Amino acid sequence: MAKIKYYYDTETCRYERITISKRMRLMNYLGFLTGSICCAIVILVIFGIWFDSPKEAILKKENKELQYHYDLLKGKVDNAVKMLGYLEERDANIYRVIYEAEPIPLEVRQGGVGGSYRYADLLERGLKSESLVLDTYKKVDALRKRLYVQSKSYDEILSLARNKEKLWASLPAIQPLSNKDLKRLASGYGYRIHPIHKIRRLHTGIDFSAPKGTPIYATGAGKVVKTKTDFSGYGKHVVIDHGYGYKTLYAHMQDFAVKRGAKVKRGDLIGYVGNTGSSTAPHCHYEVRKNDRPVNPINYLYQGITPEEYEELLRLASVENQSLS
């Protein structure tokens, strides 16, 4: 029940009852209501600053969980990248070297996976954590590309491994003529004095001196791709394609024992020692070519001899003397 209030009227010297009009009451009520609302708003703002609403608390908890799982996933991706790098290094420096496969260029392994348009749909969404999401997508896409290249490399290595027996049978591995006493190696690979021009020139093969008619043998399995007679240069010579990028050349022959197109095995007779072409004495000039470039044949004379005999061949081949052709 509302209290009745009075005031003292000095003119009448009496206490008069205070009466409030309905309008004033309404104004007082509205003023009180407005003040209450303003106070409530201030309290809510302060409360919102210092305390989270249940919904905000749930969202923040979810964000923390998502950040934790993102960091965990990022760590796993980084570890996968490191492991893949280790596999790529072994592939390039061990497996592909063993099987003499061409190394995969770095720009192929780590090539791009597309421009920014690849992620245009993500950019259009206006994600709050756009950089975080894009960074993860780019890392995963790059990892997938490198894994694909590596899987193709392993496919190639597997194919080479399955053909290993054929590969070893095809590689040049023996001396082109009988040389049990190791005295027939007359001149090695490298810069030697040319017997005719008397200048120091690159000698792209090994010279084995022997009497005319001494048998010459194929040093690996392959196909005879050339039997040619020149009046200078190599004279009568044979070229065998062994596959896998390897070819061998046998020059200055007296006669051929094979024809072009013939398939030969290691140790098959292909011709006889002669003195044809630019030759100063009967001998067999022997070359090994890898991808059409001459390489040192001394590295391909390992079968049928002991380590001590191979060391002696290395010593003889390293002597800088005059070549025979």
KOLDOLO-301751 format. One line per 4 residues: for each residue x, y, z of N, C-alpha, C. Coordinates in pm, whole numbers, plus 50000, padded with zeros to 5 digits. Each point is the difference from the previous one (the first is absolute). Layout:
X,Y,Z,X,Y,Z,X,Y,Z | ...
//
This chain:
50085,49881,50000,49915,50119,50000,50088,50124,50000 | 49974,50093,49910,50083,50119,49986,49985,50090,50120 | 50113,50059,50040,49998,50091,50114,49938,50134,49961 | 49922,50056,50096,49940,50135,49976,50096,50103,50053
50035,50094,49915,50096,50102,50038,49931,50136,50015 | 50052,50079,50096,49943,50132,50028,50112,50104,49994 | 49954,50127,49983,50096,50111,50007,49935,50110,50085 | 50079,50084,50062,49952,50106,50089,49980,50128,49921
49879,50048,49997,49965,50122,49928,50013,50117,50097 | 50094,50089,49975,50028,50114,50091,49888,50103,49998 | 49930,50006,49892,49893,50102,49990,49881,49960,50086 | 49967,49872,49996,49883,49955,50077,50039,49943,50134
50129,49982,50015,50054,49939,50123,49939,49863,50025 | 49988,49928,49892,49943,49865,50008,50084,49903,49914 | 49989,49872,50033,50062,49896,49917,49905,49962,49889 | 50049,50013,49879,49916,49966,49884,50051,49869,49938
49907,49926,49953,50036,49872,49935,50061,50024,49862 | 50111,49929,49973,50065,50013,49867,49925,49911,49902 | 49957,50060,49894,49931,49923,49894,50085,50002,49871 | 50015,49883,49942,50080,49988,49875,49905,49964,49887
50015,50075,49893,49913,49976,49885,50040,49870,49929 | 49907,49952,49923,50027,49877,49923,50113,50020,49901 | 50007,50119,49948,50109,50029,49901,50135,49992,50067 | 50009,50059,50120,50126,49998,50071,50037,49856,50040
49897,49929,50042,50027,49860,50034,50054,49922,49880 | 49938,50027,49886,50047,49932,49877,50143,50038,49967 | 50031,50130,50014,50136,50047,49970,50100,49938,50097 | 49962,49995,50127,50090,49938,50099,50025,49851,49969
49891,49936,49960,50013,49857,49968,50091,49979,49880 | 49977,50083,49895,50083,49988,49880,50146,50033,50031 | 50020,50105,50085,50138,50033,50036,50067,49887,50073 | 49927,49939,50094,50056,49887,50075,50031,49882,49907
49904,49975,49907,50019,49889,49906,50121,50024,49911 | 50013,50125,49949,50113,50033,49913,50132,49984,50075 | 50005,50051,50122,50122,49986,50079,50036,49855,50027 | 49895,49923,50028,50025,49858,50025,50056,49929,49878
49941,50035,49884,50049,49939,49874,50143,50039,49974 | 50035,50129,50019,50137,50046,49976,50097,49929,50093 | 49960,49987,50127,50085,49930,50095,50019,49853,49960 | 49890,49941,49953,50008,49859,49959,50094,49983,49881
49990,50096,49904,50087,49993,49882,50147,50013,50041 | 50027,50096,50089,50139,50019,50046,50050,49874,50069 | 49914,49943,50086,50040,49877,50071,50026,49886,49902 | 49912,49987,49898,50018,49893,49900,50129,50018,49920
50030,50127,49963,50122,50027,49924,50123,49962,50082 | 49998,50047,50130,50113,49967,50087,50010,49849,50019 | 49889,49936,50020,49997,49855,50018,50051,49929,49874 | 49958,50054,49880,50042,49939,49875,50150,50012,49976
50056,50113,50054,50144,50019,49982,50079,49902,50087 | 49956,49982,50120,50077,49919,50095,49958,49855,50003 | 49879,49972,49956,49952,49862,50007,49941,49961,49863 | 50016,49872,49964,49947,49948,49874,49860,49945,50021
49922,50017,49895,49869,49940,50002,50016,49849,49978 | 49900,49921,50034,50012,49854,49977,50033,49966,49855 | 49940,50072,49905,50026,49973,49859,50143,50035,49964 | 50046,50118,50051,50138,50041,49973,50098,49902,50063
49969,49955,50119,50088,49904,50067,50012,49872,49920 | 49888,49954,49944,50000,49878,49918,50083,50022,49873 | 49979,50116,49934,50075,50029,49877,50150,50011,50027 | 50036,50068,50112,50143,50012,50031,50062,49863,50027
49925,49915,50068,50049,49866,50026,50021,49923,49870 | 49903,50014,49907,50013,49935,49870,50119,50054,49922 | 50021,50133,50007,50115,50060,49931,50132,49947,50056 | 50007,49986,50132,50122,49947,50060,50025,49856,49955
49893,49921,49993,50013,49863,49955,50044,49995,49853 | 49938,50088,49918,50038,50005,49858,50145,50043,49984 | 50046,50097,50078,50138,50046,49994,50095,49887,50041 | 49961,49926,50102,50083,49887,50046,50012,49895,49889
49886,49965,49941,50003,49898,49894,50073,50052,49875 | 49987,50131,49972,50072,50058,49886,50151,49991,50024 | 50044,50038,50120,50143,49993,50032,50049,49856,49991 | 49916,49906,50046,50036,49859,49992,50011,49954,49855
49902,50041,49917,50002,49964,49859,50119,50065,49929 | 50028,50125,50032,50114,50070,49940,50130,49929,50033 | 50014,49954,50125,50119,49926,50038,50014,49871,49922 | 49887,49930,49978,50004,49876,49924,50036,50025,49853
49945,50107,49943,50034,50035,49862,50149,50034,49988 | 50051,50078,50096,50142,50036,49998,50088,49875,50012 | 49961,49907,50086,50076,49875,50014,49995,49918,49872 | 49881,50000,49935,49987,49926,49874,50089,50062,49892
50008,50133,49998,50086,50068,49904,50147,49964,50024 | 50041,49997,50129,50138,49963,50032,50030,49856,49959 | 49906,49909,50029,50020,49861,49962,50007,49983,49850 | 49914,50073,49928,50002,49994,49854,50133,50053,49947
50051,50107,50061,50130,50053,49959,50110,49898,50019 | 49993,49924,50109,50098,49894,50025,49991,49892,49893 | 49876,49961,49965,49981,49898,49896,50048,50050,49864 | 49974,50128,49971,50045,50058,49873,50152,50001,49992
50064,50031,50113,50147,50002,50003,50057,49861,49976 | 49944,49899,50065,50046,49863,49978,49972,49955,49856 | 49886,50040,49948,49964,49964,49863,50101,50058,49901 | 50036,50128,50020,50090,50068,49906,50144,49952,50015
50044,49977,50125,50142,49972,50024,50035,49853,50016 | 49897,49915,50011,50029,49857,50015,49931,49917,49892 | 49865,49999,50004,49928,49910,49910,50023,50033,49853 | 49987,50127,49965,50015,50037,49859,50146,49991,49957
50092,50014,50094,50142,49983,49967,50031,49853,49975 | 49946,49912,50086,50025,49857,49984,49953,49950,49863 | 49882,50046,49961,49945,49954,49872,50029,50096,49886 | 50086,50099,50027,50047,50094,49898,49885,50068,49926
49900,50038,50075,49888,50076,49945,50029,50149,50013 | 49952,50077,49907,50023,50144,50004,49932,50060,50123 | 50068,50089,50072,49937,50061,50118,49881,50087,49962 | 49901,50005,50087,49882,50084,49976,50035,50143,50041
49987,50097,49909,50035,50140,50035,49918,50050,50119 | 50063,50088,50077,49936,50055,50119,49874,50078,49963 | 50004,50070,49884,49883,50080,49963,49881,49912,49963 | 50027,49874,49961,49891,49907,49973,49942,49946,50131
50090,49964,50094,49955,49948,50129,49920,50103,50077 | 50044,50127,49998,49938,50104,50081,49929,50103,49914 | 49950,49957,49885,49931,50090,49910,49872,50054,50060 | 49951,50111,49944,49878,50064,50050,49878,49913,49978
49896,50032,50072,49874,49926,49989,49885,50090,49957 | 50030,50112,49937,49896,50091,49955,50007,50133,50070 | 49943,50103,49939,50001,50135,50056,49892,50020,50102 | 49977,50128,50035,49902,50033,50104,49857,49964,49957
49976,49992,49868,49866,49965,49954,49959,49861,50047 | 50099,49917,50032,49972,49866,50048,49920,50004,50131 | 50022,50105,50077,49934,50014,50129,49898,50115,49999 | 49949,50033,49882,49907,50112,49986,49873,49979,50081
49953,49874,50005,49876,49975,50075,50017,50026,50148 | 50120,49975,50052,50026,50029,50140,50009,50149,50025 | 50062,50072,49906,50015,50144,50014,49865,50070,49995 | 49908,49946,49917,49868,50062,49987,49917,49985,50127
50031,49901,50082,49922,49979,50122,50033,50101,50109 | 50114,50067,49986,50038,50100,50099,50026,49940,50136 | 50077,49892,50005,50026,49933,50127,50081,50090,50094 | 49964,49993,50130,50074,50080,50097,50144,49951,50013
50021,49869,49994,50135,49943,50008,50048,49961,49860 | 49983,50091,49907,50029,49973,49860,50145,49956,49979 | 50097,50075,50055,50140,49968,49979,50035,49864,50058 | 49942,49967,50115,50026,49872,50066,49948,49885,49914
49880,50014,49948,49939,49894,49918,50075,49986,49867 | 50031,50114,49935,50069,49996,49872,50139,49938,50015 | 50069,50034,50107,50134,49946,50023,49994,49848,50011 | 49900,49949,50069,49985,49856,50016,49968,49934,49866
49907,50060,49924,49966,49945,49869,50122,49995,49908 | 50079,50108,50000,50117,50006,49912,50103,49894,50039 | 50021,49980,50130,50096,49899,50045,49954,49860,49961 | 49872,49973,50019,49947,49868,49966,50007,49975,49849
49966,50101,49921,50006,49985,49854,50144,49978,49952 | 50095,50075,50057,50141,49983,49964,50049,49861,50040 | 49955,49954,50117,50038,49866,50046,49944,49893,49907 | 49876,50017,49958,49939,49904,49907,50076,49997,49867
50042,50117,49951,50074,50005,49874,50133,49927,50013 | 50071,50025,50110,50130,49935,50020,49984,49849,50019 | 49893,49959,50068,49975,49858,50017,49971,49933,49867 | 49927,50070,49913,49971,49944,49868,50128,49981,49919
50087,50102,50001,50127,49990,49927,50084,49886,50057 | 50004,49990,50134,50079,49895,50063,49945,49862,49968 | 49868,49986,49996,49941,49871,49967,50036,49959,49857 | 50003,50097,49907,50040,49972,49863,50146,49958,49994
50083,50064,50083,50142,49963,50005,50016,49857,50048 | 49922,49963,50103,50007,49863,50050,49950,49900,49896 | 49901,50039,49923,49953,49913,49890,50113,49975,49902 | 50075,50107,49969,50112,49985,49906,50110,49912,50059
50032,50023,50129,50102,49920,50066,49957,49854,50007 | 49871,49975,50029,49948,49864,50005,50014,49931,49865 | 49971,50075,49894,50014,49945,49865,50146,49964,49971 | 50091,50089,50043,50143,49972,49980,50044,49880,50083
49946,49990,50122,50038,49888,50086,49953,49867,49941 | 49880,50001,49941,49949,49877,49939,50083,49960,49879 | 50059,50098,49935,50084,49973,49883,50148,49993,50038 | 50025,49982,50132,50138,50003,50047,50087,49894,49932
49946,49880,49988,50077,49891,49939,50037,50034,49856 | 49902,50054,49929,50027,50040,49862,50098,50116,49995 | 49987,50091,50098,50090,50115,50005,50144,49956,50021 | 50023,49911,50100,50137,49956,50027,50057,49920,49884
49915,49928,49929,50048,49924,49884,50036,50093,49885 | 49936,50116,49996,50023,50093,49890,50117,50094,50024 | 50028,50031,50125,50106,50097,50029,50136,49947,49953 | 50082,50085,49941,50138,49958,49967,50073,49965,50128
50064,49881,50004,50059,49957,50127,50131,49923,49984 | 50039,49964,49878,50123,49923,49982,50092,50073,49902 | 50123,49950,49988,50093,50055,49902,49962,49948,49862 | 50019,50080,49896,49955,49959,49867,50084,49890,49936
50115,49970,50058,50081,49889,49949,50071,49933,50117 | 50050,49880,49977,50066,49926,50107,50125,50073,50045 | 50009,50022,50131,50113,50079,50054,50035,49947,50138 | 50027,49870,50007,50024,49936,50129,50124,50054,50069
50103,50031,49923,50123,50050,50062,49999,50152,50020 | 49890,50066,49958,49980,50145,50018,50105,50085,49928 | 50067,49943,49900,50106,50075,49930,49951,50064,49871 | 49875,49979,49965,49952,50051,49872,49940,50139,50007
49977,50052,50123,49948,50136,50012,50114,50097,49971 | 49993,50065,49882,50111,50084,49954,49981,50147,50033 | 49874,50047,50000,49974,50143,50026,49860,50016,50059 | 49989,50086,50101,49874,50017,50069,49919,50120,49952
49890,50023,50070,49909,50110,49969,50056,50130,50058 | 49983,50109,49924,50045,50131,50048,50088,50069,49896 | 50067,50104,50042,50086,50074,49907,50130,49924,49976 | 50027,49969,49872,50117,49925,49958,50062,50066,49877
50122,49962,49969,50066,50051,49879,49946,49924,49881 | 49946,50072,49901,49947,49937,49881,50115,49945,49917 | 49991,49873,49954,50114,49938,49932,50033,50062,49864 | 49903,50066,49940,50022,50059,49866,50025,50150,50009
49912,50070,50071,50011,50145,50010,50103,50045,50104 | 50040,49909,50090,50101,50029,50102,49960,50117,50091 | 49871,50013,50025,49953,50101,50094,49918,49931,50109 | 49983,50069,50111,49926,49943,50113,49850,50018,49974
49930,49888,49988,49857,50003,49971,49926,49901,50091 | 49869,50021,50011,49919,49910,50082,49986,49866,49929 | 50046,49896,50066,49986,49863,49951,49874,49942,50062 | 49897,49977,49920,49867,49968,50054,49978,49851,50024
50106,49921,49997,49985,49858,50024,50125,49940,50060 | 50010,49867,49991,50116,49925,50047,50054,49920,49883 | 50133,49998,49986,50065,49922,49893,50057,49871,50056 | 49961,49887,49939,50056,49869,50034,50086,49954,49882
50129,49990,50019,50088,49953,49893,49993,49848,49993 | 49999,49946,49877,49993,49855,49979,50034,49971,49855 | 50045,49879,49969,50030,49963,49861,49874,50004,49914 | 50018,50021,49873,49886,49997,49907,49930,49865,50008
49869,50004,49994,49922,49877,50003,49959,49957,50140 | 50047,50071,50105,49958,49966,50136,49849,50024,50014 | 49927,49905,50056,49854,50016,50011,49961,50118,50090 | 49893,50068,49959,49942,50110,50079,49860,49957,50040
49965,50021,50127,49873,49952,50053,49911,50116,50045 | 49869,49977,49991,49904,50098,50053,50011,50003,50151 | 50002,50119,50057,50018,50013,50146,49868,49998,50077 | 49888,49997,49928,49869,49993,50063,49897,49963,49896
49883,49955,50045,49893,49963,49907,49944,50125,49934 | 49959,49985,49874,49943,50114,49929,49976,49969,49853 | 49982,50107,49926,49972,49987,49856,50106,50076,49921 | 50052,49937,49897,50098,50065,49913,49927,50105,49915
50035,50127,50020,49932,50107,49926,50088,50059,49891 | 50128,49960,49997,50087,50054,49894,50116,49904,49975 | 50025,49970,49873,50123,49933,49955,50046,50081,49879 | 50103,50080,50020,50038,50096,49897,50150,49995,49974
50036,50032,49877,50142,50006,49960,50034,50143,49960 | 50094,50060,50071,50054,50133,49967,50146,49983,49963 | 50046,50080,49902,50141,49994,49962,50088,50084,50091 | 49935,50076,50088,50071,50075,50103,49919,49988,50128
50041,50068,50103,49923,49996,50124,49997,49861,50061 | 49879,49946,50023,49985,49872,50068,50029,49879,49911 | 50015,50021,49869,50019,49887,49910,49878,49910,50002 | 50024,49868,50000,49889,49908,50014,49959,49997,50147
49873,50033,50025,49958,50005,50139,49856,49954,50017 | 49969,49956,50122,49868,49949,50037,49949,50081,50118 | 49869,50032,49996,49935,50067,50113,49885,49912,50047 | 49997,49974,50132,49894,49918,50059,49919,50089,50095
49868,49995,49984,49909,50071,50090,49953,49902,50107 | 50035,50028,50125,49967,49911,50111,49870,50038,50070 | 49939,50111,49956,49883,50049,50070,50040,50076,50126 | 49902,50056,50068,50022,50075,50123,50098,50117,49980
50010,50046,49876,50088,50113,49971,50144,49963,49968 | 50034,49871,49999,50138,49956,49980,50025,49952,49857 | 50115,50038,49947,50049,49950,49872,50151,49974,50014 | 50049,49901,49926,50144,49975,49996,50047,50000,49855
50125,50044,49981,50059,50009,49866,50131,49922,49999 | 50023,49923,49893,50119,49919,49983,50060,50038,49864 | 50119,50059,50001,50053,50061,49877,50129,49934,49952 | 50034,50034,49874,50124,49956,49932,50005,49850,49979
49884,49939,49974,49992,49855,49980,50061,49959,49867 | 50042,49875,49996,50044,49941,49873,49881,49947,49922 | 49903,49944,50076,49881,49945,49934,49886,49993,50103 | 49877,49991,49946,49882,49989,50085,49961,49853,50018
49937,49970,50114,49944,49867,50022,49849,50008,50022 | 49943,50121,49991,49856,50021,50015,49952,50097,49894 | 49870,50003,49983,49940,50094,49907,49910,50097,50076 | 49971,50111,49935,49912,50098,50061,49863,49939,50026
49945,50027,50118,49869,49946,50039,50009,49874,50082 | 50120,49940,50008,50016,49875,50076,49990,50028,50150 | 49941,49905,50072,49995,50009,50145,50112,49914,50058 | 50073,50056,50094,50115,49930,50057,49988,49995,50152
50071,49905,50058,50010,49988,50145,50143,50034,50041 | 50017,50024,50129,50135,50028,50051,50090,49879,49971 | 50116,50030,49938,50096,49894,49968,49987,49947,49859 | 49898,50043,49922,49987,49956,49861,50108,50063,49913
50051,49922,49903,50100,50051,49907,49936,50100,49904 | 50062,50117,49985,49945,50101,49910,50100,50043,49892 | 50128,49966,50014,50099,50041,49900,50140,49962,50042 | 50099,50055,49923,50140,49964,50023,50086,50127,49998
50106,49995,50081,50090,50114,50010,50065,50027,49865 | 50008,50130,49965,50064,50039,49875,50080,50128,50018 | 50028,50064,49887,50080,50124,50000,49942,50098,49898 | 49865,50005,49993,49934,50083,49900,49973,50140,50054
49976,50093,49908,49970,50138,50039,50125,50072,50050 | 49980,50097,50087,50112,50078,50055,50063,49923,50115 | 50075,49896,49965,50062,49913,50099,50147,49985,49967 | 50084,49995,50103,50144,49988,49979,50052,49861,50031
49913,49913,50052,50040,49862,50031,49874,49919,50022 | 50008,49867,49982,49882,49916,50022,49950,50015,50144 | 49874,50034,50013,49943,50015,50134,49848,50012,49989 | 49933,49993,50115,49855,50023,50008,49977,50125,50083
49942,50101,49935,49960,50121,50072,49858,49978,50050 | 49983,50006,50133,49873,49965,50063,49944,50122,50072 | 49872,50033,49972,49934,50113,50064,49869,49954,50064 | 49966,50066,50111,49870,49985,50064,49933,50136,49998
49875,50004,49955,49926,50126,49993,49872,49989,50081 | 49978,50102,50082,49877,50009,50081,49922,50121,49953 | 49879,49975,49948,49918,50107,49943,50077,50076,49892 | 50071,49924,49916,50076,50051,49886,50119,50087,50040
50044,49988,50124,50119,50071,50043,50104,49899,50046 | 50126,50014,49955,50102,49903,50042,50029,50009,50148 | 50012,49885,50065,50039,49992,50141,50121,49908,50009 | 50066,50000,50114,50122,49922,50016,49968,49851,50003
50046,49922,49901,49969,49856,49996,50062,49921,50114 | 50102,50057,50065,50066,49927,50108,49903,49968,50113 | 49893,50081,50011,49899,49977,50103,49907,49885,49965 | 50014,49943,49881,49911,49893,49954,50080,49874,49964
50108,49978,50072,50084,49881,49977,50010,49917,50128 | 49888,49988,50072,50006,49943,50134,49970,49851,50007 | 49946,49941,49894,49960,49860,50008,50112,49909,49953 | 50020,49890,50073,50100,49901,49959,50141,50030,50045
50020,50104,50081,50135,50031,50049,49993,50022,50151 | 50116,49983,50065,50007,50019,50144,50018,50148,50032 | 49977,50040,50124,50024,50140,50037,50143,50044,49974 | 50095,49910,50022,50141,50034,49974,50024,50023,49851
49938,49917,49916,50015,50017,49856,49935,50130,49953 | 49886,50032,50061,49934,50125,49963,50085,50120,50039 | 50065,49994,50116,50090,50108,50043,50115,50016,49900 | 50049,49888,49947,50108,50007,49901,49952,50063,49870
49877,49966,49958,49943,50063,49880,49984,50151,50021 | 49957,50039,50118,49987,50144,50030,50135,50069,49989 | 50105,49935,50050,50133,50060,49995,50047,50015,49855 | 49981,49896,49920,50043,50005,49861,49922,50106,49921
49869,50009,50028,49915,50095,49928,50032,50144,50036 | 50056,50023,50119,50027,50137,50045,50132,50057,49946 | 50082,49914,49940,50127,50047,49947,49977,50088,49876 | 50051,50121,50001,49985,50090,49885,50108,49972,49899
49961,49926,49896,50095,49964,49894,49939,50036,49864 | 50051,49940,49896,49948,50024,49865,49896,49895,49967 | 49885,50043,49955,49897,49905,49962,50037,49936,49866 | 49929,49892,49966,50028,49930,49874,49907,50045,49888
49902,50088,50033,49910,50049,49894,49940,50132,50044
//
